[in-house]
Amino acid sequence: MDGTARERDTAARPRYTPIADHGLIGDMRSAALVGTDGTIDWYCCPSFDSPSVFGSVLDAERGGCFELAAAVPAHTKQFYFPDTNVLITRFFTEDGVGEVQDFIPTDGESTTDRPHRLIRRVLCVRGSVPFTTRVAPRFGYGAHPHTVRLIGDIAVLESRDLSLALTATVPLEAAGPDVRADFKLAEGETAVLTLDQLDGGVPPGRCECGEAEREFTATVAYWRRWLSSSRYRGRWREMVHRSALTLKLLTYAPTGAIVAAPTTSLPEDIGGERNWDYRYVWVRDAAFCVYALLRLGFTEEAAAFMAFVSRHVSPGDRKASGPLQIMYGIDGRTDLTEHELRHLEGHRGSVPVRIGNAAADQLQLDIYGALIDSIYLYDKWAEPVSSEQWDHVTALVDWVCTHWDQPDEGIWETRGGRQNFLYSRLMCWVALERAIRMANRRGLPADLARWLAGRDTIYRRIMNDGWSEARQAFMQHEGGDVLDAAVLMMPLAKFIAPTDPKWLATLDSLTEDLVSDSLVYRYDPRMSPDGLHGDEGTFSICSFWYVEALTRAGRLDEAALAFEKMLTYGNHLGLYAEQIGHTGEQRGNFPQAFTHLSLISAAFNLDRALG
């Protein structure tokens, strides 16, 4: 929330800043997490999936950080400069008020061709405030040693694969592998610290206060110009726009990719093993992002993602998982081999810390429906798909016609074995149904007889084998008796009428078994083993799906209350991780695209229903 701040006392800094006590900055290439105490404890350079330079969110000692705070006891408040992704952390001390303006410069034009830069502007706005900073990079996820060289007022930090230059308008001093500075600002004074990627032997340059101000002005102007294209004017404009700005931060400008989250291994269960690397392009997540952004009127991001798909997804591929891999690297690569970083202790002792993701080799049939639905919406709301894109669609749909009835790992990437998941069947139906719509509306060539037969067969299979008379609800998978919040997509995908008696009975069963104070568990791991140990929190995308299902069922009072309750679980900036724990804490990678795109959809549809 732009106008809401998070207050924190900096007198006693814990080893680990809670996941929720962070803001996100970025430039559509990489991102950094800034704690409410002013510490950057996650930053990968120069791209989302590069090894971390600052990673103390995953290991307080070995991960590295960029501390910048008042040198005296202070409490802090953090907010976004209105309608931007420029983050401001304010320090309230006994003798004055200071603030740090954090941003990664972008003007929307030169993002892809200039060396990476991170700027921290320090201002004293009242009285006087002493500041202290410690820049402690730990390259290569804390595994690569580095050297420090002071060249005048520039510190050059060199490691095996990456070199950075720290420039400052205050004196710097080396302290072993770190660089420190202590300075005091009076009212109206400014200091600047800049971290630049050194590229191709180009000597480091300074960033004076004037240049930093120009970068600040250009970055603010870019974000406001981008957001001004939003068509949303509803009740929850502030939250919707914050979610849109977050989704934009998670796009990778050079290729059009959209990452699921900018972090890795933030735990779904503190101390547990449910820790995953989300810095990749999930076809499902990215396709849903396209829907959310198109709904708000943002078409450029959708076009860029469609170009990414056209470049890197070949329907002619015939892997074990089909022509689509469930996730890709931000550059389109398919090798996402999973490794454990055993030298890192994990966030609050949550191990293992993982890079890469073994789920990339899973079979998840639902991704075909998610992708083709996004292509359908792009064709409908943005611009017609090209003949080449349509050829790709027809090849994918033909593959779905042949393979939809296989067991798979499902949307939740279970590691407990394949099942005939209802959600996978549902999204295969979506793939066929949306392709049929496109073909009919545009008069495009298609094997309509086969597609129609496949669509209707899937429909009957779901209605017959996915429904449990005993439970009076649609089940997680065929032959089972376990509920799964993924079936909330049934009315959202227009598979079933939102007031159909079978659906209303399912909605009541989900409410009774999986909903807690508007928060929705995706399933009960004890009833449906997923191959992993430990507990998990409620799944935030499911909570917003629940709001939307209530809305479509006409239960508007319940929907509005559930939505408002969900808003209270966001952090001080309106950001959400993947899950919410028993006491309201954020769990999992942060912030997560899945959650923010579902917030946008729920807000849009609820606002429209309320009139």
VEXDREN-2710 file (C-alpha; in Angstrom, 1 decimal):
% VEXDREN-2710
k/r/px/py/pz
1/MET/0.0/0.0/0.0
2/ASP/1.6/3.3/-1.1
3/GLY/0.3/5.3/1.8
4/THR/0.7/2.7/4.6
5/ALA/3.9/2.2/6.5
6/ARG/5.4/-0.6/8.6
7/GLU/7.0/0.5/11.9
8/ARG/10.0/-1.2/13.3
9/ASP/12.5/-0.6/16.2
10/THR/16.1/-0.9/14.9
11/ALA/17.6/-1.1/18.4
12/ALA/17.8/-4.9/18.3
13/ARG/18.0/-6.5/14.9
14/PRO/17.1/-10.2/14.7
15/ARG/19.3/-12.7/12.8
16/TYR/16.5/-13.1/10.3
17/THR/14.1/-10.4/9.2
18/PRO/10.7/-12.0/8.8
19/ILE/9.7/-12.7/5.2
20/ALA/6.8/-10.2/5.3
21/ASP/9.1/-7.4/6.6
22/HIS/10.5/-6.7/3.1
23/GLY/9.8/-4.5/0.1
24/LEU/10.8/-5.4/-3.4
25/ILE/12.7/-3.2/-5.9
26/GLY/13.7/-4.1/-9.4
27/ASP/14.1/-3.1/-13.1
28/MET/12.5/-6.1/-15.0
29/ARG/15.9/-7.8/-15.0
30/SER/16.6/-8.5/-11.4
31/ALA/15.2/-7.6/-8.0
32/ALA/16.2/-7.0/-4.4
33/LEU/14.5/-7.4/-1.1
34/VAL/14.9/-4.5/1.3
35/GLY/14.0/-5.2/5.0
36/THR/12.2/-2.7/7.2
37/ASP/15.5/-2.1/9.0
38/GLY/17.1/-0.8/5.7
39/THR/19.1/-4.0/5.0
40/ILE/19.2/-5.5/1.5
41/ASP/19.4/-9.2/2.3
42/TRP/18.5/-10.6/-1.1
43/TYR/19.9/-9.5/-4.5
44/CYS/20.9/-11.4/-7.6
45/CYS/23.0/-9.6/-10.3
46/PRO/22.6/-9.1/-13.1
47/SER/19.4/-11.2/-13.5
48/PHE/16.7/-13.0/-11.5
49/ASP/18.4/-16.4/-11.7
50/SER/22.0/-15.2/-11.2
51/PRO/23.8/-16.3/-8.1
52/SER/23.1/-14.1/-5.1
53/VAL/25.4/-11.2/-4.1
54/PHE/23.4/-10.5/-1.0
55/GLY/21.7/-13.6/0.5
56/SER/21.4/-13.2/4.2
57/VAL/17.7/-14.0/4.0
58/LEU/19.0/-17.6/3.5
59/ASP/22.0/-17.5/5.8
60/ALA/22.5/-14.7/8.3
61/GLU/26.3/-15.1/8.4
62/ARG/27.4/-16.5/5.1
63/GLY/24.8/-15.0/2.8
64/GLY/26.0/-11.4/2.6
65/CYS/24.0/-8.1/3.0
66/PHE/24.0/-4.4/2.4
67/GLU/23.2/-2.7/5.7
68/LEU/22.2/1.0/5.7
69/ALA/20.5/2.4/8.8
70/ALA/20.5/5.2/11.4
71/ALA/23.5/4.8/13.7
72/VAL/21.4/5.5/16.8
73/PRO/18.3/3.9/18.1
74/ALA/15.4/4.5/15.7
75/HIS/12.1/3.1/14.6
76/THR/11.4/2.7/11.0
77/LYS/8.5/3.0/8.5
78/GLN/8.5/1.8/5.0
79/PHE/6.3/2.6/2.0
80/TYR/6.4/2.9/-1.8
81/PHE/6.8/6.3/-3.4
82/PRO/3.2/6.6/-4.7
83/ASP/2.4/4.6/-7.9
84/THR/6.0/3.4/-8.3
85/ASN/8.3/0.6/-7.3
86/VAL/10.7/3.0/-5.6
87/LEU/10.9/2.0/-1.9
88/ILE/11.4/4.4/0.9
89/THR/12.5/3.4/4.4
90/ARG/12.3/6.2/7.0
91/PHE/14.3/6.3/10.3
92/PHE/12.8/8.3/13.2
93/THR/15.5/9.1/15.8
94/GLU/15.6/11.3/18.8
95/ASP/17.4/14.1/16.9
96/GLY/15.8/13.9/13.4
97/VAL/14.2/12.0/10.6
98/GLY/16.1/10.4/7.7
99/GLU/15.1/8.2/4.8
100/VAL/16.6/5.8/2.3
101/GLN/15.2/5.8/-1.2
102/ASP/16.0/2.4/-2.8
103/PHE/15.5/1.7/-6.5
104/ILE/17.1/0.0/-9.5
105/PRO/17.0/2.6/-12.2
106/THR/14.9/2.1/-15.3
107/ASP/13.3/4.4/-17.9
108/GLY/11.8/1.6/-19.9
109/GLU/14.2/2.2/-22.8
110/SER/17.7/1.3/-21.8
111/THR/16.9/-1.4/-19.3
112/THR/18.4/-4.2/-21.5
113/ASP/21.6/-2.8/-22.7
114/ARG/23.3/-1.0/-19.8
115/PRO/25.3/-2.5/-16.9
116/HIS/23.2/-3.2/-13.8
117/ARG/22.9/-0.5/-11.2
118/LEU/21.4/-0.3/-7.7
119/ILE/21.0/3.2/-6.1
120/ARG/20.5/4.0/-2.4
121/ARG/19.8/7.7/-1.8
122/VAL/20.0/8.8/1.8
123/LEU/18.3/12.0/2.9
124/CYS/17.9/13.9/6.2
125/VAL/14.5/15.5/6.1
126/ARG/14.4/16.8/9.7
127/GLY/17.0/17.7/12.3
128/SER/20.2/15.6/12.0
129/VAL/20.7/11.8/11.7
130/PRO/24.0/9.8/11.8
131/PHE/24.0/6.8/9.4
132/THR/26.1/3.7/9.2
133/THR/26.5/1.3/6.3
134/ARG/28.2/-2.1/5.8
135/VAL/28.4/-3.5/2.3
136/ALA/29.2/-7.2/2.7
137/PRO/28.8/-9.0/-0.6
138/ARG/29.1/-12.8/-0.7
139/PHE/29.3/-13.8/-4.3
140/GLY/28.0/-17.0/-5.8
141/TYR/25.5/-17.7/-3.1
142/GLY/28.2/-17.1/-0.5
143/ALA/30.6/-19.7/-2.1
144/HIS/32.9/-17.5/-4.1
145/PRO/35.7/-15.4/-2.4
146/HIS/36.2/-11.9/-3.5
147/THR/38.7/-9.1/-3.1
148/VAL/38.2/-5.4/-2.2
149/ARG/40.2/-2.6/-3.8
150/LEU/39.8/1.1/-2.9
151/ILE/40.4/3.4/-5.8
152/GLY/40.0/6.8/-4.4
153/ASP/36.3/7.0/-3.3
154/ILE/35.3/3.9/-5.2
155/ALA/35.5/0.3/-3.8
156/VAL/35.9/-2.4/-6.4
157/LEU/34.6/-5.8/-5.3
158/GLU/35.9/-8.6/-7.6
159/SER/35.0/-12.3/-7.6
160/ARG/35.4/-15.1/-10.1
161/ASP/32.4/-14.4/-12.2
162/LEU/31.2/-11.0/-11.2
163/SER/32.7/-7.6/-10.2
164/LEU/30.9/-4.7/-8.7
165/ALA/31.9/-1.1/-7.9
166/LEU/30.6/0.6/-4.9
167/THR/30.6/4.4/-5.2
168/ALA/29.6/6.8/-2.5
169/THR/29.5/10.5/-1.9
170/VAL/30.8/9.8/1.6
171/PRO/34.2/8.4/2.6
172/LEU/34.5/4.6/2.3
173/GLU/36.9/2.3/4.2
174/ALA/37.7/-1.4/3.7
175/ALA/37.1/-3.8/6.5
176/GLY/38.3/-7.2/5.5
177/PRO/35.9/-8.5/2.8
178/ASP/33.5/-5.7/3.5
179/VAL/33.2/-1.9/3.0
180/ARG/32.0/0.4/5.6
181/ALA/31.0/4.1/6.0
182/ASP/29.8/6.3/8.8
183/PHE/28.4/9.7/8.1
184/LYS/26.1/12.3/9.5
185/LEU/23.5/14.3/7.6
186/ALA/21.9/17.6/8.6
187/GLU/18.4/18.6/7.4
188/GLY/18.4/19.0/3.6
189/GLU/21.6/17.0/3.0
190/THR/21.8/13.9/0.8
191/ALA/24.3/11.1/0.4
192/VAL/24.3/8.5/-2.4
193/LEU/25.6/4.9/-2.5
194/THR/25.6/3.1/-5.8
195/LEU/26.4/-0.5/-6.6
196/ASP/27.3/-0.9/-10.3
197/GLN/28.0/-4.1/-12.3
198/LEU/31.4/-3.8/-13.9
199/ASP/31.1/-4.8/-17.5
200/GLY/33.8/-5.5/-20.2
201/GLY/36.6/-3.8/-18.5
202/VAL/34.9/-0.4/-18.4
203/PRO/36.3/1.6/-15.5
204/PRO/33.9/2.3/-12.6
205/GLY/32.3/5.8/-12.6
206/ARG/30.9/7.9/-9.8
207/CYS/27.3/8.6/-9.2
208/GLU/27.0/12.1/-7.8
209/CYS/23.9/13.4/-6.0
210/GLY/22.7/15.2/-9.2
211/GLU/22.9/12.1/-11.3
212/ALA/21.2/10.0/-8.6
213/GLU/18.4/12.6/-8.6
214/ARG/18.0/12.4/-12.3
215/GLU/17.9/8.6/-12.2
216/PHE/15.3/8.8/-9.4
217/THR/13.1/11.2/-11.4
218/ALA/13.3/9.1/-14.6
219/THR/12.5/5.9/-12.6
220/VAL/9.5/7.5/-10.9
221/ALA/8.3/8.8/-14.2
222/TYR/8.6/5.4/-15.9
223/TRP/6.5/3.6/-13.2
224/ARG/3.8/6.2/-13.2
225/ARG/3.7/6.3/-17.0
226/TRP/3.3/2.5/-17.1
227/LEU/0.6/2.4/-14.4
228/SER/-1.4/5.2/-16.0
229/SER/-2.5/2.6/-18.7
230/SER/-4.5/0.7/-16.1
231/ARG/-8.2/0.6/-16.8
232/TYR/-9.1/-0.4/-13.2
233/ARG/-11.1/2.3/-11.4
234/GLY/-12.8/0.1/-8.8
235/ARG/-13.0/0.0/-5.0
236/TRP/-9.6/-1.6/-4.4
237/ARG/-7.6/0.5/-6.7
238/GLU/-4.6/0.8/-4.4
239/MET/-4.2/-2.9/-3.8
240/VAL/-4.9/-3.8/-7.5
241/HIS/-2.3/-1.4/-8.7
242/ARG/0.3/-2.5/-6.2
243/SER/-0.3/-6.1/-7.4
244/ALA/0.0/-4.9/-11.0
245/LEU/3.3/-3.1/-10.2
246/THR/4.6/-6.3/-8.6
247/LEU/3.7/-8.4/-11.6
248/LYS/5.5/-5.9/-13.8
249/LEU/8.6/-6.2/-11.5
250/LEU/8.5/-10.0/-12.1
251/THR/8.7/-9.7/-15.9
252/TYR/12.1/-10.2/-17.5
253/ALA/12.3/-7.4/-20.1
254/PRO/15.0/-8.9/-22.4
255/THR/12.8/-12.0/-23.3
256/GLY/9.3/-11.3/-22.1
257/ALA/9.5/-14.1/-19.5
258/ILE/7.6/-13.8/-16.2
259/VAL/9.1/-15.4/-13.1
260/ALA/6.9/-17.0/-10.4
261/ALA/8.8/-15.2/-7.7
262/PRO/12.2/-13.4/-7.4
263/THR/13.5/-15.7/-4.6
264/THR/14.5/-19.2/-3.8
265/SER/14.1/-21.5/-0.8
266/LEU/12.0/-19.2/1.4
267/PRO/10.3/-21.9/3.4
268/GLU/6.6/-22.9/3.3
269/ASP/7.2/-24.4/6.7
270/ILE/9.8/-22.9/9.0
271/GLY/12.5/-25.5/9.7
272/GLY/11.0/-27.8/7.0
273/GLU/12.0/-29.1/3.6
274/ARG/9.4/-27.4/1.5
275/ASN/11.8/-24.9/0.0
276/TRP/11.9/-24.3/-3.8
277/ASP/13.5/-22.1/-6.4
278/TYR/10.8/-20.0/-8.1
279/ARG/13.0/-17.8/-10.3
280/TYR/11.8/-19.4/-13.4
281/VAL/8.9/-19.2/-16.0
282/TRP/6.1/-21.5/-15.0
283/VAL/3.9/-21.7/-18.0
284/ARG/0.8/-21.8/-15.8
285/ASP/1.8/-18.9/-13.6
286/ALA/2.9/-16.7/-16.5
287/ALA/-0.2/-17.5/-18.5
288/PHE/-2.4/-16.5/-15.6
289/CYS/-0.3/-13.3/-15.2
290/VAL/-1.2/-12.5/-18.9
291/TYR/-4.9/-12.8/-18.0
292/ALA/-4.6/-10.5/-15.0
293/LEU/-2.6/-7.8/-16.9
294/LEU/-4.8/-8.0/-20.0
295/ARG/-7.8/-7.5/-17.7
296/LEU/-6.3/-4.2/-16.5
297/GLY/-5.5/-3.1/-20.0
298/PHE/-1.8/-3.9/-20.2
299/THR/-1.1/-5.5/-23.6
300/GLU/2.6/-5.1/-24.1
301/GLU/3.5/-7.6/-21.4
302/ALA/1.1/-10.1/-22.9
303/ALA/2.6/-9.6/-26.4
304/ALA/6.1/-10.0/-24.9
305/PHE/5.2/-13.3/-23.3
306/MET/3.5/-14.5/-26.5
307/ALA/6.8/-13.8/-28.2
308/PHE/8.7/-15.8/-25.5
309/VAL/6.4/-18.7/-26.1
310/SER/6.8/-18.5/-29.8
311/ARG/10.6/-18.5/-29.6
312/HIS/11.1/-21.2/-26.9
313/VAL/8.1/-23.5/-27.1
314/SER/8.1/-25.9/-30.0
315/PRO/5.1/-28.1/-30.5
316/GLY/7.3/-30.5/-32.4
317/ASP/9.2/-31.3/-29.2
318/ARG/8.3/-34.7/-27.9
319/LYS/9.7/-35.1/-24.4
320/ALA/8.2/-37.4/-21.8
321/SER/6.3/-34.4/-20.5
322/GLY/4.9/-33.6/-23.9
323/PRO/5.6/-30.6/-26.2
324/LEU/5.5/-28.2/-23.2
325/GLN/7.9/-28.2/-20.3
326/ILE/6.1/-26.9/-17.2
327/MET/8.8/-24.3/-16.6
328/TYR/11.7/-22.6/-18.5
329/GLY/14.6/-20.4/-17.6
330/ILE/14.1/-16.7/-18.1
331/ASP/16.2/-17.1/-21.3
332/GLY/14.1/-20.0/-22.5
333/ARG/16.5/-22.8/-21.4
334/THR/15.1/-26.1/-20.5
335/ASP/17.8/-27.5/-18.2
336/LEU/16.8/-26.5/-14.7
337/THR/18.7/-29.2/-12.8
338/GLU/18.1/-29.0/-9.1
339/HIS/21.0/-28.6/-6.7
340/GLU/21.3/-28.2/-2.9
341/LEU/23.5/-25.5/-1.4
342/ARG/24.6/-27.4/1.6
343/HIS/26.9/-24.6/2.9
344/LEU/23.8/-22.3/3.6
345/GLU/21.7/-22.8/6.8
346/GLY/18.5/-21.7/5.2
347/HIS/16.0/-19.1/6.4
348/ARG/15.7/-19.7/10.1
349/GLY/17.3/-23.1/9.7
350/SER/15.0/-24.3/6.9
351/VAL/17.0/-26.6/4.7
352/PRO/17.8/-27.6/2.1
353/VAL/18.5/-24.4/0.1
354/ARG/17.8/-25.3/-3.5
355/ILE/18.7/-23.8/-6.9
356/GLY/17.1/-25.2/-10.0
357/ASN/13.9/-27.1/-9.8
358/ALA/13.4/-30.9/-10.4
359/ALA/9.7/-30.3/-11.1
360/ALA/10.7/-29.1/-14.5
361/ASP/10.6/-32.7/-15.7
362/GLN/7.1/-33.4/-14.3
363/LEU/4.0/-34.0/-16.4
364/GLN/1.4/-31.4/-15.6
365/LEU/-1.4/-31.5/-18.1
366/ASP/-3.1/-28.4/-16.8
367/ILE/-0.5/-26.1/-18.3
368/TYR/-1.9/-26.6/-21.8
369/GLY/-5.2/-25.1/-20.7
370/ALA/-3.6/-22.2/-18.9
371/LEU/-1.4/-21.4/-22.0
372/ILE/-4.2/-21.7/-24.6
373/ASP/-6.6/-19.7/-22.5
374/SER/-4.1/-16.9/-22.3
375/ILE/-3.6/-17.1/-26.1
376/TYR/-7.4/-17.0/-26.5
377/LEU/-7.7/-13.9/-24.3
378/TYR/-4.8/-12.2/-26.1
379/ASP/-6.5/-12.9/-29.4
380/LYS/-9.7/-11.5/-28.0
381/TRP/-8.5/-8.5/-26.0
382/ALA/-5.2/-7.5/-27.6
383/GLU/-4.5/-8.5/-31.2
384/PRO/-5.2/-11.5/-33.4
385/VAL/-2.7/-14.3/-33.1
386/SER/-0.6/-14.9/-36.2
387/SER/-0.9/-17.8/-38.5
388/GLU/2.3/-19.3/-37.1
389/GLN/1.0/-18.9/-33.5
390/TRP/-2.2/-20.6/-34.6
391/ASP/-0.2/-23.5/-36.1
392/HIS/1.4/-23.9/-32.6
393/VAL/-2.0/-23.8/-30.9
394/THR/-3.4/-26.5/-33.2
395/ALA/-0.4/-28.8/-32.6
396/LEU/-0.7/-28.4/-28.8
397/VAL/-4.5/-29.0/-29.0
398/ASP/-4.0/-32.1/-31.1
399/TRP/-1.5/-33.4/-28.5
400/VAL/-4.0/-32.8/-25.7
401/CYS/-6.7/-34.7/-27.6
402/THR/-4.4/-37.7/-27.6
403/HIS/-2.9/-37.5/-24.1
404/TRP/-5.4/-35.8/-21.8
405/ASP/-6.4/-39.0/-19.9
406/GLN/-2.9/-39.7/-18.5
407/PRO/-2.2/-39.5/-14.8
408/ASP/0.1/-36.6/-13.9
409/GLU/1.7/-34.8/-11.0
410/GLY/-1.0/-32.1/-11.1
411/ILE/-1.0/-28.4/-10.4
412/TRP/0.6/-28.7/-7.0
413/GLU/3.7/-30.6/-8.3
414/THR/3.2/-33.4/-5.9
415/ARG/6.2/-35.7/-5.4
416/GLY/4.0/-38.5/-4.1
417/GLY/3.2/-40.1/-7.5
418/ARG/0.9/-39.4/-10.4
419/GLN/-2.9/-39.4/-10.2
420/ASN/-5.8/-38.7/-12.4
421/PHE/-6.3/-35.2/-11.0
422/LEU/-9.6/-33.4/-11.7
423/TYR/-7.9/-30.1/-12.2
424/SER/-5.7/-31.5/-14.9
425/ARG/-8.8/-32.8/-16.7
426/LEU/-10.5/-29.5/-16.2
427/MET/-7.7/-27.5/-17.9
428/CYS/-7.4/-30.0/-20.7
429/TRP/-11.1/-29.2/-21.3
430/VAL/-10.2/-25.5/-21.2
431/ALA/-7.5/-26.0/-23.9
432/LEU/-10.0/-27.6/-26.2
433/GLU/-12.9/-25.3/-25.5
434/ARG/-10.9/-22.1/-26.0
435/ALA/-9.2/-23.4/-29.2
436/ILE/-12.7/-24.2/-30.5
437/ARG/-13.9/-20.7/-29.7
438/MET/-10.9/-19.1/-31.5
439/ALA/-11.4/-21.3/-34.6
440/ASN/-15.1/-20.5/-34.8
441/ARG/-14.7/-16.8/-34.2
442/ARG/-11.8/-16.3/-36.6
443/GLY/-12.7/-19.0/-39.1
444/LEU/-9.3/-20.7/-38.5
445/PRO/-8.5/-24.1/-39.8
446/ALA/-9.0/-26.8/-37.2
447/ASP/-10.0/-30.5/-36.8
448/LEU/-13.2/-29.3/-35.1
449/ALA/-14.9/-32.7/-35.1
450/ARG/-12.0/-34.2/-33.1
451/TRP/-11.7/-31.3/-30.8
452/LEU/-15.4/-31.2/-30.1
453/ALA/-15.5/-34.9/-29.4
454/GLY/-12.5/-34.6/-27.1
455/ARG/-14.0/-31.7/-25.2
456/ASP/-17.3/-33.5/-24.6
457/THR/-15.6/-36.7/-23.5
458/ILE/-13.5/-34.8/-20.9
459/TYR/-16.6/-33.0/-19.7
460/ARG/-18.5/-36.3/-19.1
461/ARG/-15.4/-37.9/-17.5
462/ILE/-15.2/-35.1/-14.9
463/MET/-18.9/-35.1/-14.2
464/ASN/-19.0/-38.8/-13.8
465/ASP/-15.7/-39.8/-12.3
466/GLY/-14.8/-36.6/-10.5
467/TRP/-18.0/-36.3/-8.5
468/SER/-18.4/-38.2/-5.2
469/GLU/-22.0/-39.0/-4.2
470/ALA/-20.7/-39.8/-0.7
471/ARG/-19.0/-36.5/-0.2
472/GLN/-21.4/-34.5/-2.4
473/ALA/-18.5/-32.7/-4.0
474/PHE/-16.0/-32.9/-6.8
475/MET/-12.8/-34.6/-5.6
476/GLN/-9.1/-34.0/-6.0
477/HIS/-8.6/-37.0/-8.3
478/GLU/-10.6/-39.9/-9.7
479/GLY/-11.3/-42.7/-7.3
480/GLY/-10.4/-40.6/-4.2
481/ASP/-12.4/-38.9/-1.5
482/VAL/-10.1/-35.9/-0.8
483/LEU/-11.0/-32.3/-1.4
484/ASP/-8.7/-30.0/-3.3
485/ALA/-9.1/-26.2/-3.6
486/ALA/-7.9/-26.4/-7.2
487/VAL/-11.5/-27.3/-8.1
488/LEU/-12.4/-23.7/-7.3
489/MET/-11.4/-23.1/-10.9
490/MET/-14.4/-25.0/-12.3
491/PRO/-16.8/-22.1/-12.4
492/LEU/-14.0/-19.6/-13.0
493/ALA/-13.0/-21.5/-16.1
494/LYS/-16.7/-21.6/-17.2
495/PHE/-16.8/-25.4/-17.0
496/ILE/-19.8/-25.4/-14.7
497/ALA/-22.4/-22.8/-13.9
498/PRO/-21.5/-21.1/-10.6
499/THR/-25.0/-21.8/-9.3
500/ASP/-25.2/-25.4/-10.4
501/PRO/-26.4/-27.6/-7.4
502/LYS/-23.4/-29.9/-7.7
503/TRP/-21.0/-26.9/-7.6
504/LEU/-22.8/-25.2/-4.7
505/ALA/-22.5/-28.4/-2.7
506/THR/-18.8/-28.6/-3.6
507/LEU/-18.4/-25.0/-2.5
508/ASP/-20.0/-25.8/0.8
509/SER/-17.8/-28.8/1.4
510/LEU/-14.7/-26.8/0.6
511/THR/-15.8/-24.1/3.0
512/GLU/-16.3/-26.6/5.8
513/ASP/-13.1/-28.6/5.3
514/LEU/-10.4/-26.3/3.8
515/VAL/-11.4/-22.7/4.8
516/SER/-10.2/-20.9/7.9
517/ASP/-11.1/-17.3/8.4
518/SER/-11.3/-16.8/4.6
519/LEU/-7.9/-18.5/4.2
520/VAL/-8.0/-21.7/2.1
521/TYR/-5.7/-24.7/2.3
522/ARG/-5.1/-26.2/-1.1
523/TYR/-5.5/-29.8/0.3
524/ASP/-4.8/-31.8/3.5
525/PRO/-1.4/-33.4/3.1
526/ARG/-2.3/-36.0/5.8
527/MET/-5.3/-37.2/3.7
528/SER/-3.5/-36.8/0.3
529/PRO/0.3/-37.5/0.8
530/ASP/2.4/-35.4/-1.4
531/GLY/5.8/-37.1/-0.8
532/LEU/7.1/-34.4/1.5
533/HIS/7.4/-34.0/5.2
534/GLY/6.1/-31.1/7.3
535/ASP/3.1/-28.8/7.4
536/GLU/2.1/-25.9/5.2
537/GLY/0.1/-22.8/5.5
538/THR/-3.0/-21.7/3.6
539/PHE/-2.4/-21.1/-0.1
540/SER/-3.2/-17.5/-1.0
541/ILE/-4.1/-18.0/-4.6
542/CYS/-6.8/-20.4/-3.4
543/SER/-8.1/-17.8/-1.0
544/PHE/-8.6/-15.3/-3.8
545/TRP/-10.1/-18.1/-6.0
546/TYR/-12.5/-18.7/-3.2
547/VAL/-13.5/-15.0/-3.2
548/GLU/-14.2/-15.2/-6.9
549/ALA/-16.2/-18.4/-6.6
550/LEU/-18.4/-16.9/-3.9
551/THR/-18.8/-13.8/-6.1
552/ARG/-19.9/-15.9/-9.1
553/ALA/-22.3/-17.9/-6.9
554/GLY/-24.0/-14.6/-5.9
555/ARG/-22.8/-14.8/-2.3
556/LEU/-21.6/-11.2/-2.4
557/ASP/-21.6/-10.4/1.3
558/GLU/-19.5/-13.5/2.0
559/ALA/-17.2/-12.7/-0.9
560/ALA/-16.7/-9.1/0.2
561/LEU/-15.9/-10.1/3.7
562/ALA/-13.5/-12.9/2.7
563/PHE/-11.7/-10.4/0.3
564/GLU/-11.4/-7.7/3.0
565/LYS/-10.0/-10.3/5.4
566/MET/-7.5/-11.4/2.8
567/LEU/-6.3/-7.9/2.4
568/THR/-5.4/-7.8/6.1
569/TYR/-2.9/-10.7/5.6
570/GLY/-0.9/-8.7/3.1
571/ASN/2.3/-7.1/4.4
572/HIS/2.7/-3.4/5.1
573/LEU/3.2/-2.7/1.4
574/GLY/0.4/-4.9/0.1
575/LEU/2.8/-7.7/-0.9
576/TYR/2.1/-11.5/-0.5
577/ALA/4.2/-14.6/-0.3
578/GLU/2.9/-17.9/-1.5
579/GLN/1.3/-19.0/1.8
580/ILE/0.0/-17.7/5.1
581/GLY/0.8/-19.5/8.4
582/HIS/-1.3/-20.2/11.4
583/THR/-0.6/-16.9/13.1
584/GLY/-0.8/-14.8/9.9
585/GLU/2.9/-14.9/9.0
586/GLN/4.0/-14.9/5.3
587/ARG/5.5/-18.2/4.2
588/GLY/7.2/-19.3/1.0
589/ASN/8.8/-17.3/-1.8
590/PHE/8.1/-13.6/-1.8
591/PRO/6.4/-11.9/-3.4
592/GLN/4.6/-14.5/-5.5
593/ALA/3.0/-13.7/-8.9
594/PHE/0.3/-16.4/-8.4
595/THR/-1.1/-14.5/-5.4
596/HIS/-1.0/-11.1/-6.9
597/LEU/-2.6/-12.1/-10.2
598/SER/-5.5/-13.8/-8.3
599/LEU/-6.0/-10.7/-6.2
600/ILE/-6.4/-8.7/-9.3
601/SER/-8.9/-11.1/-10.8
602/ALA/-10.9/-11.4/-7.5
603/ALA/-11.0/-7.6/-7.1
604/PHE/-12.1/-7.0/-10.6
605/ASN/-14.9/-9.5/-10.6
606/LEU/-16.1/-8.7/-7.1
607/ASP/-16.2/-5.0/-7.8
608/ARG/-18.1/-5.6/-11.0
609/ALA/-20.7/-7.8/-9.2
610/LEU/-21.2/-5.2/-6.4
611/GLY/-22.0/-2.6/-9.1
END
